[in-house]
Amino acid sequence: MDKSGAGAFTFAKASGNLGKSFIADRAQILFEQKSLGELWSLLFKSPLPLVPEVLLAEKIEKEAFSKFFSDYASFVSTYDKPSAILTDQLCIYEAENLKVILSALANKESDMPSLVDLGDFATCHYEAWPNLAQITAGTQFDWLKDLPSEHEQEKLEYKLDIQVVQHLWKSIQKYTGESKEGLVRLFKEEYIIKNIVWALRLRIYYKMDKDQILNHLIYVNEAPNQEDPIAAPAIKILDFPLDEIGPWEKWKYKDYVNPHFAGEIWKIDPVWIEKIGKSKLNKLALNLFHQYPMTDCSLLGWFKIKEYELSCIRTAVESIRLNINPEDAMKALNLIADGGING
């Protein structure tokens, strides 16, 4: 189908899909289910698998992702020549597959591990298992030929993350559509907040200093510095006090900061920032979906909205399995704020 026809078709299908999705107010329905069996029946049309609860939890998450990916692949396949911006997005899952493969090889597993099935969009040759060099041959990951030593594996996974993020950034920069500005906003919103949350966690939980943290940030230029569009905001807060609200109230991202109440001890909370960040990203994606109808930006907005839905489903699964109060689970996703739905 030509680009305009495919754009109109996929937008109509994606709109209908979102109408049935468990986002915003409808996300609350996930947390009204009393058992994993009820949650399965709510989400899927297939019969409830007769498996133990732990396996059912895994099956729900796997089936939810499979449905999400199948829908996205169907939308992209509608185009005779889909934009690179749409197919490049899938390199995220290709890199995650390689991390799983590296772990399996390091543990000397004989069987191929469970991977994200990318179908025709896969670039790696998974049938070549367990030969890592053949799996990555001819792909953008073909530098990955040998199994790293145990102490080098974390560095290698970090290298994969950097490669994927830089690949996505370059893909956006090459894009010439009218919705390019929207794509840039969506990308920066996601990775700026991820960097901020990660930097704070490294400071608070791992007691890393500034130089150490810089070696763990994601960046799109040649280095994580004050000129990098997604690393700079995280670098700025590395000198902020963790237990004084003052500098945070003047910060560009002050709306993400956990509230301060007079007379109470306050500390910056990365979990709170992550929660607000996911909620704001979802709202931005939804706005872009409607602001740029029938464009690549709209479809990528759908992609991010559905990723948020997956996080809601995972949280609902865990809340049922661990018997967590539904309201507490929804607050963790910022679905409940000040007594109302906030998604």
C-alpha distance (Angstrom), angle and dihedral (degrees) to the residues before:
residue distance angle dihedral
M1 . . .
D2 3.83 . .
K3 3.80 119.1 .
S4 3.81 98.7 -99.8
G5 3.80 93.8 44.7
A6 3.78 92.5 45.0
G7 3.81 90.9 47.4
A8 3.80 92.3 53.9
F9 3.81 92.7 44.7
T10 3.81 96.1 48.1
F11 3.82 92.7 44.7
A12 3.80 90.9 54.1
K13 3.80 92.0 47.0
A14 3.80 92.9 44.0
S15 3.82 91.2 49.2
G16 3.78 90.6 53.3
N17 3.79 89.8 46.8
L18 3.81 92.7 52.6
G19 3.78 90.4 49.9
K20 3.81 88.0 63.8
S21 3.80 96.1 39.5
F22 3.79 124.5 109.4
I23 3.79 98.0 -116.8
A24 3.81 133.8 120.4
D25 3.83 109.2 -2.4
R26 3.81 93.1 -4.9
A27 3.81 91.4 60.4
Q28 3.79 87.5 75.3
I29 3.83 89.6 68.8
L30 3.81 89.5 67.5
F31 3.79 90.0 61.8
E32 3.80 94.1 48.0
Q33 3.81 91.1 69.2
K34 3.79 113.9 104.7
S35 3.80 99.1 -157.0
L36 3.79 141.3 21.6
G37 3.80 87.8 -110.7
E38 3.81 90.6 58.6
L39 3.80 90.2 46.8
W40 3.83 90.8 51.9
S41 3.81 91.3 50.8
L42 3.80 90.5 49.0
L43 3.80 93.8 51.5
F44 3.80 104.6 35.6
K45 3.80 139.7 39.2
S46 3.81 94.7 -147.2
P47 3.84 122.2 96.8
L48 3.79 118.2 -86.0
P49 3.83 109.7 -93.5
L50 3.80 114.2 -119.1
V51 3.80 96.9 -129.1
P52 3.83 136.2 121.4
E53 3.82 117.0 -80.6
V54 3.80 94.3 -104.7
L55 3.80 91.5 54.4
L56 3.80 91.3 43.6
A57 3.81 89.7 55.4
E58 3.81 89.5 53.7
K59 3.80 91.6 45.6
I60 3.80 92.7 52.2
E61 3.80 92.3 52.9
K62 3.81 92.8 44.0
E63 3.81 93.4 46.9
A64 3.81 91.8 47.3
F65 3.79 91.2 52.5
S66 3.80 92.1 44.9
K67 3.81 90.5 54.0
F68 3.80 91.7 47.4
F69 3.79 92.8 50.1
S70 3.80 93.6 43.5
D71 3.81 90.7 53.9
Y72 3.80 92.7 48.1
A73 3.81 92.6 46.9
S74 3.80 88.9 50.2
F75 3.82 91.3 52.5
V76 3.81 93.7 48.1
S77 3.81 92.0 46.0
T78 3.80 89.3 58.2
Y79 3.81 89.2 75.7
D80 3.81 118.8 80.9
K81 3.81 87.5 -144.2
P82 3.81 110.0 13.4
S83 3.80 116.1 -155.0
A84 3.79 115.1 -98.7
I85 3.81 87.4 -122.1
L86 3.82 88.5 68.8
T87 3.79 98.7 47.0
D88 3.81 95.0 37.6
Q89 3.81 88.7 63.9
L90 3.80 88.7 70.9
C91 3.80 93.6 64.5
I92 3.81 85.4 83.6
Y93 3.79 89.1 70.4
E94 3.79 93.2 41.1
A95 3.80 89.0 58.6
E96 3.81 91.2 47.0
N97 3.81 89.0 52.6
L98 3.80 90.1 52.7
K99 3.81 90.8 51.6
V100 3.80 89.7 53.3
I101 3.81 90.3 48.6
L102 3.80 91.7 49.9
S103 3.79 90.5 51.4
A104 3.80 92.2 48.5
L105 3.79 92.2 49.2
A106 3.80 91.4 47.2
N107 3.81 88.8 53.3
K108 3.82 89.8 48.5
E109 3.80 92.9 -121.3
S110 3.79 113.5 174.9
D111 3.81 97.6 -156.4
M112 3.78 126.1 69.7
P113 3.83 107.7 -101.4
S114 3.78 122.3 -123.6
L115 3.81 108.6 -83.3
V116 3.78 137.9 -178.4
D117 3.80 105.2 -89.1
L118 3.81 104.2 -130.1
G119 3.79 94.0 175.1
D120 3.79 113.9 -165.8
F121 3.81 90.2 -5.3
A122 3.80 93.7 66.3
T123 3.80 115.1 110.3
C124 3.81 98.3 -178.4
H125 3.79 119.6 83.0
Y126 3.78 100.7 -124.0
E127 3.79 91.9 171.4
A128 3.82 87.0 72.1
W129 3.83 91.1 71.0
P130 3.00 126.4 174.9
N131 3.84 93.7 21.2
L132 3.81 103.3 90.9
A133 3.80 95.0 -170.8
Q134 3.81 91.5 54.5
I135 3.81 92.4 44.8
T136 3.82 91.6 58.6
A137 3.83 98.5 32.8
G138 3.80 113.4 132.0
T139 3.82 94.0 6.1
Q140 3.79 131.5 106.9
F141 3.81 85.3 -99.4
D142 3.80 95.7 56.7
W143 3.81 90.3 117.5
L144 3.79 85.4 73.2
K145 3.80 101.3 84.6
D146 3.78 107.3 130.2
L147 3.77 132.8 51.8
P148 3.82 107.9 -109.1
S149 3.77 123.6 -130.8
E150 3.79 116.3 -96.8
H151 3.81 94.8 -99.8
E152 3.84 91.5 48.2
Q153 3.81 96.8 51.3
E154 3.81 95.0 85.1
K155 3.82 90.9 51.8
L156 3.77 90.6 49.5
E157 3.80 92.8 50.8
Y158 3.80 88.7 49.7
K159 3.80 88.6 52.4
L160 3.80 89.2 52.9
D161 3.81 90.7 51.5
I162 3.79 92.5 49.9
Q163 3.79 91.5 48.3
V164 3.79 93.0 51.4
V165 3.81 95.1 47.4
Q166 3.80 92.7 46.5
H167 3.80 90.1 47.4
L168 3.82 90.8 53.5
W169 3.82 91.7 46.5
K170 3.80 92.4 51.0
S171 3.79 89.5 47.8
I172 3.81 90.2 55.4
Q173 3.81 92.3 46.2
K174 3.82 90.2 54.2
Y175 3.79 92.1 49.5
T176 3.81 114.5 107.0
G177 3.79 102.5 -175.1
E178 3.81 123.4 120.8
S179 3.79 90.4 -109.1
K180 3.82 94.8 60.3
E181 3.80 91.8 110.5
G182 3.79 89.6 55.9
L183 3.80 92.0 50.2
V184 3.81 91.3 51.1
R185 3.81 91.2 50.4
L186 3.79 91.9 49.6
F187 3.81 93.2 48.7
K188 3.80 95.5 46.0
E189 3.80 93.3 46.2
E190 3.79 91.7 55.4
Y191 3.80 100.1 44.6
I192 3.79 98.6 37.3
I193 3.80 90.4 58.0
K194 3.81 92.4 43.2
N195 3.81 88.9 54.4
I196 3.80 93.0 47.0
V197 3.80 92.9 49.9
W198 3.80 92.5 45.3
A199 3.81 93.0 48.1
L200 3.80 91.5 51.3
R201 3.78 92.9 47.6
L202 3.78 90.8 51.6
R203 3.82 90.1 50.1
I204 3.78 96.8 44.9
Y205 3.79 105.3 33.8
Y206 3.80 102.8 26.3
K207 3.82 98.3 31.8
M208 3.81 91.8 -133.9
D209 3.78 120.3 168.3
K210 3.79 125.7 -129.7
D211 3.81 96.6 -90.3
Q212 3.79 92.1 49.4
I213 3.80 92.5 49.4
L214 3.80 92.2 51.0
N215 3.80 87.9 62.2
H216 3.81 90.3 59.3
L217 3.81 102.1 46.6
I218 3.79 124.3 105.8
Y219 3.80 115.6 -121.8
V220 3.81 139.6 173.4
N221 3.80 102.0 -154.0
E222 3.79 125.1 58.9
A223 3.80 96.6 -72.8
P224 3.81 141.3 6.5
N225 3.80 100.9 -95.3
Q226 3.80 141.9 128.7
E227 3.80 90.7 -79.8
D228 3.78 95.2 56.9
P229 3.84 111.7 103.2
I230 3.81 95.6 -140.5
A231 3.82 102.7 28.9
A232 3.83 99.4 45.6
P233 3.85 97.5 76.1
A234 3.82 91.5 52.1
I235 3.80 91.9 46.9
K236 3.81 90.6 51.9
I237 3.82 92.8 60.9
L238 3.81 95.9 48.5
D239 3.80 88.3 91.8
F240 3.81 95.5 43.2
P241 3.83 115.3 110.2
L242 3.79 111.8 -108.7
D243 3.82 94.7 -142.4
E244 3.81 104.3 38.6
I245 3.80 118.8 82.5
G246 3.84 96.1 -160.4
P247 3.83 102.1 88.6
W248 3.80 91.7 38.6
E249 3.82 91.9 56.9
K250 3.83 89.3 59.5
W251 3.80 94.1 44.3
K252 3.80 121.3 114.8
Y253 3.82 89.8 -121.9
K254 3.80 96.0 44.7
D255 3.81 90.6 130.2
Y256 3.81 87.9 69.4
V257 3.80 94.8 55.1
N258 3.81 121.8 104.7
P259 3.82 111.5 -107.2
H260 3.78 124.1 -95.2
F261 3.80 120.4 -140.1
A262 3.80 122.6 -161.0
G263 3.77 113.1 -104.0
E264 3.80 94.5 16.4
I265 3.80 128.2 106.9
W266 3.79 109.6 -108.5
K267 3.81 132.7 -160.6
I268 3.79 129.3 171.2
D269 3.80 109.7 -98.7
P270 3.83 117.8 -151.0
V271 3.82 90.7 -170.4
W272 3.80 89.4 59.7
I273 3.80 91.8 48.2
E274 3.80 91.0 49.8
K275 3.81 91.3 49.6
I276 3.81 93.4 50.3
G277 3.82 90.2 42.7
K278 3.80 93.3 55.9
S279 3.78 91.2 47.5
K280 3.80 93.4 48.9
L281 3.82 92.0 45.9
N282 3.78 89.6 52.8
K283 3.81 91.4 50.8
L284 3.81 91.6 47.7
A285 3.81 91.0 49.4
L286 3.80 90.6 50.1
N287 3.81 91.7 49.2
L288 3.80 91.8 49.0
F289 3.80 90.8 48.0
H290 3.81 89.3 60.6
Q291 3.81 97.3 32.6
Y292 3.81 93.8 58.3
P293 3.82 105.1 32.2
M294 3.80 118.7 -173.5
T295 3.82 93.0 13.5
D296 3.79 135.9 110.5
C297 3.81 88.4 -105.7
S298 3.79 89.9 58.5
L299 3.80 92.0 51.8
L300 3.80 92.3 47.7
G301 3.79 88.0 48.6
W302 3.81 87.2 56.0
F303 3.82 88.8 49.0
K304 3.83 92.1 55.7
I305 3.81 93.3 43.5
K306 3.79 90.3 53.9
E307 3.80 91.0 47.5
Y308 3.79 86.7 56.3
E309 3.79 89.7 50.0
L310 3.81 88.5 53.5
S311 3.81 89.8 54.8
C312 3.83 88.7 51.6
I313 3.80 90.7 50.9
R314 3.82 92.0 48.6
T315 3.80 90.4 50.3
A316 3.81 91.5 48.5
V317 3.82 90.0 50.6
E318 3.79 91.8 51.5
S319 3.79 93.7 44.6
I320 3.82 90.9 55.0
R321 3.79 95.0 41.7
L322 3.81 94.2 47.9
N323 3.82 94.9 35.6
I324 3.80 93.6 -119.2
N325 3.79 118.1 170.3
P326 3.85 106.9 -96.8
E327 3.80 92.5 -133.7
D328 3.80 91.5 53.4
A329 3.80 89.8 49.5
M330 3.81 91.6 50.6
K331 3.80 91.6 47.9
A332 3.81 88.2 55.1
L333 3.81 87.4 61.4
N334 3.81 94.1 41.3
L335 3.79 88.8 -115.4
I336 3.79 88.5 129.0
A337 3.79 120.0 44.4
D338 3.81 127.2 157.9
G339 3.77 90.3 -7.1
G340 3.79 98.2 -51.7
I341 3.76 143.8 83.3
N342 3.78 109.1 -83.6
G343 3.80 104.2 177.6
